[in-house]
Each structure stands twice: as C-alpha cells, then as structure tokens.
Amino acid sequence: MTGGPWGGCGRAQNEDMSALLRRTKKKPADRVVTLIGKPGCHLCEDARLVVGAVCEETGASWVEKDITRDEALYKEYWEQIPVVLVDGEQHTFWRVDPDRLRRALGA
C-alpha cells in the first residue's frame, strides 16, 4: 500500500491542500474582532486602545460587547474580561498583545 492508510495521500495531494488553505485564508479586512468587557474595568480600557489601534492599522472591523447587558456572555466570560474574540473564536483574555493580534488577523 502506498501513500499511507488513505490510499494515495502523497505530496501532490498535500500541495493541493496547501494551495486550498492559502486561497481560503481571510484578509484582515474580512476579519471581525470582538472585545468583551464591562464599564469601569481598567483592563478593558487598555484592551480597547490596543484593539482599536490594531484594527485601524489592519483594516479589520471590531465591535464591543458589555457582559453586564448579556447574560450568556456574563456566564461564559465574567472571570476573564476583557476577552478578545477573532471571528467568534477566543483569541485572548486579560491583556491584549498587539503583535499577537496582528498575526491572528493575518497582518
């Protein structure tokens, strides 16, 4: 049997998959960053500055959500705020590293 247990998974197929992944990678302008926090949170203020600057620089859009106005967000994230999501997936919490966020956005 060649090509492993999947019958022919060789270099050509891996190259095809790599090309597919490169084509489907989102541009920063197509990404959405969500900052989850609450009023009066000093770490949230710091995160807001970083998220705003990185999104302005990369062209990504961003939204802010207040956990005090959303019970589901409160239950999930109250111990971690501020929380940053990229395209709905948790990216980080507490402190936002601008370089790491740029990389996550593909910039």
C-alpha positions as a printed Julia matrix, in Angstrom:
107×3 Matrix{Float64}:
   0.0    0.0    0.0
   1.48   3.36  -0.95
   0.55   6.76   0.29
  -0.48   5.66   3.73
  -3.82   4.38   5.0
  -5.8    6.92   2.97
  -4.75   5.42  -0.32
  -2.52   7.76  -2.22
  -2.19  10.73   0.1
   1.08  11.87  -1.28
   2.94  15.03  -2.0
   0.65  16.19  -4.81
  -2.42  15.98  -2.61
  -0.65  17.79   0.24
   0.36  20.56  -2.18
  -3.25  20.79  -3.38
  -4.45  21.1    0.24
  -1.83  23.79   0.98
  -2.99  25.78  -2.03
  -6.6   25.45  -0.89
  -5.76  26.67   2.6
  -3.85  29.65   1.2
  -6.79  30.61  -1.03
  -9.31  30.47   1.81
  -7.27  32.49   4.31
  -9.14  35.65   5.21
  -7.65  39.08   4.72
  -7.52  41.32   7.8
 -10.29  43.48   6.33
 -12.57  40.41   6.3
 -11.98  39.64   9.99
 -14.1   40.76  12.94
 -12.63  41.34  16.38
 -14.99  41.35  19.37
 -13.96  42.93  22.65
 -15.98  41.68  25.61
 -15.76  43.77  28.76
 -17.72  45.92  31.16
 -17.84  49.55  32.27
 -15.29  50.59  34.89
 -12.82  47.82  34.02
  -9.32  49.32  33.66
  -8.02  46.28  31.76
 -10.96  46.68  29.35
  -9.89  50.28  28.7
  -6.34  49.1   27.94
  -7.68  46.37  25.65
  -9.95  48.85  23.86
  -6.93  51.01  22.98
  -4.94  48.06  21.63
  -7.85  46.51  19.7
  -8.83  49.87  18.22
  -5.29  50.67  17.1
  -4.59  47.22  15.61
  -7.93  47.11  13.81
  -7.45  50.6   12.4
  -3.97  49.62  11.22
  -5.02  46.31   9.63
  -8.46  47.26   8.34
 -10.23  44.67  10.49
 -13.58  45.65  11.94
 -14.32  45.42  15.64
 -17.26  45.52  17.99
 -17.51  45.83  21.73
 -19.92  43.87  23.91
 -20.8   44.59  27.54
 -21.14  41.47  29.71
 -23.45  43.33  32.07
 -26.02  43.5   29.26
 -25.74  39.9   28.03
 -26.37  37.04  30.43
 -24.8   34.38  28.19
 -21.58  36.39  27.79
 -21.55  37.08  31.53
 -21.81  33.37  32.38
 -19.07  32.42  29.94
 -16.53  35.21  30.42
 -17.08  37.09  33.71
 -13.82  35.83  35.23
 -11.74  36.55  32.14
 -12.62  40.07  30.99
 -11.53  41.66  28.88
 -11.86  38.88  26.33
 -10.96  39.25  22.67
 -12.54  37.06  20.01
 -11.41  36.89  16.4
 -14.21  35.77  14.09
 -16.09  34.42  17.09
 -13.21  32.33  18.44
 -11.5   33.27  21.7
  -8.12  34.84  20.98
  -7.03  36.09  24.41
  -8.15  37.49  27.74
  -6.96  39.98  30.38
  -4.1   41.52  28.37
  -4.01  42.03  24.61
  -0.65  41.66  22.86
  -0.82  43.86  19.73
   1.7   41.76  17.77
  -0.15  38.54  18.52
  -3.45  40.13  17.48
  -1.88  41.36  14.21
  -0.67  37.85  13.48
  -4.1   36.38  14.25
  -5.61  38.84  11.79
  -3.12  37.82   9.13
  -1.33  41.16   9.04
